[in-house]
């Protein structure tokens, strides 16, 4: 039987993580991803939002089709304007 989980996407400045919590709010899985920064229109380093968006979508689809996890909810925590 699949274990029900809540997926939290923790989108930080340096690291991007997916943390899975069970019904008792205990961490049952955690994965981390790093993305290279790219220059913005003014030449300043910034997050590659296209890669982050792709990673989020692929990760959610993977969880939906997982044989191990039963995805019940998704939430996001970010720093600054990452996902604005």
C-alpha positions as CSV (number, residue, x, y, z in Angstrom):
1,X,0.0,0.0,0.0
2,X,1.3,3.5,-0.9
3,X,2.2,5.8,2.0
4,X,0.3,9.1,2.0
5,X,2.7,12.1,1.9
6,X,2.7,15.9,1.7
7,X,5.4,17.3,-0.6
8,X,7.1,20.5,0.4
9,X,9.2,22.2,-2.2
10,X,11.8,24.3,-0.4
11,X,13.2,26.7,-3.0
12,X,16.2,28.4,-1.4
13,X,18.9,30.6,-2.8
14,X,21.5,27.8,-3.1
15,X,19.6,24.6,-2.7
16,X,16.2,23.4,-3.9
17,X,14.7,20.5,-2.0
18,X,11.6,18.3,-1.9
19,X,10.7,17.1,1.5
20,X,8.1,14.4,2.0
21,X,6.1,14.3,5.2
22,X,3.8,11.5,6.3
23,X,0.5,11.9,8.1
24,X,2.3,12.2,11.4
25,X,4.4,15.1,9.9
26,X,7.6,13.1,10.1
27,X,10.1,13.4,7.2
28,X,10.0,10.2,5.2
29,X,12.1,11.3,2.2
30,X,14.2,14.3,1.1
31,X,15.9,15.1,-2.2
32,X,18.1,18.0,-3.1
33,X,18.8,19.7,-6.4
34,X,21.3,22.5,-7.3
35,X,20.9,24.6,-10.4
36,X,23.6,26.8,-11.9
37,X,22.7,30.5,-11.9
38,X,22.3,32.5,-15.1
39,X,22.8,36.2,-15.8
40,X,19.7,38.4,-15.9
41,X,19.1,41.2,-18.4
42,X,21.3,43.5,-16.4
43,X,24.1,40.9,-16.1
44,X,23.4,39.9,-12.4
45,X,23.4,36.3,-11.4
46,X,19.9,34.9,-10.8
47,X,18.0,31.6,-10.6
48,X,17.2,29.8,-13.9
49,X,13.4,29.9,-13.4
50,X,12.9,27.7,-16.5
51,X,14.9,24.9,-15.1
52,X,13.3,25.2,-11.6
53,X,9.9,25.2,-13.2
54,X,10.7,22.1,-15.2
55,X,12.1,20.4,-12.1
56,X,8.9,21.2,-10.1
57,X,6.6,19.8,-12.8
58,X,8.7,16.6,-13.4
59,X,9.0,16.0,-9.6
60,X,5.2,16.4,-9.1
61,X,4.5,14.0,-12.0
62,X,7.0,11.5,-10.6
63,X,5.3,11.6,-7.2
64,X,1.8,11.3,-8.7
65,X,2.9,8.1,-10.6
66,X,5.0,6.7,-7.7
67,X,4.4,3.2,-6.6
68,X,5.7,4.1,-3.1
69,X,4.0,7.4,-2.3
70,X,0.4,8.6,-2.4
71,X,0.7,12.4,-2.9
72,X,-2.0,14.1,-0.8
73,X,-0.8,17.8,-0.9
74,X,1.9,20.1,-2.2
75,X,3.2,23.3,-0.7
76,X,6.1,25.6,-1.4
77,X,8.5,27.6,0.7
78,X,10.8,30.1,-1.0
79,X,13.1,32.9,-0.4
80,X,12.6,36.4,-1.8
81,X,11.1,36.6,-5.2
82,X,12.2,33.2,-6.6
83,X,8.8,32.1,-7.8
84,X,7.3,35.6,-8.3
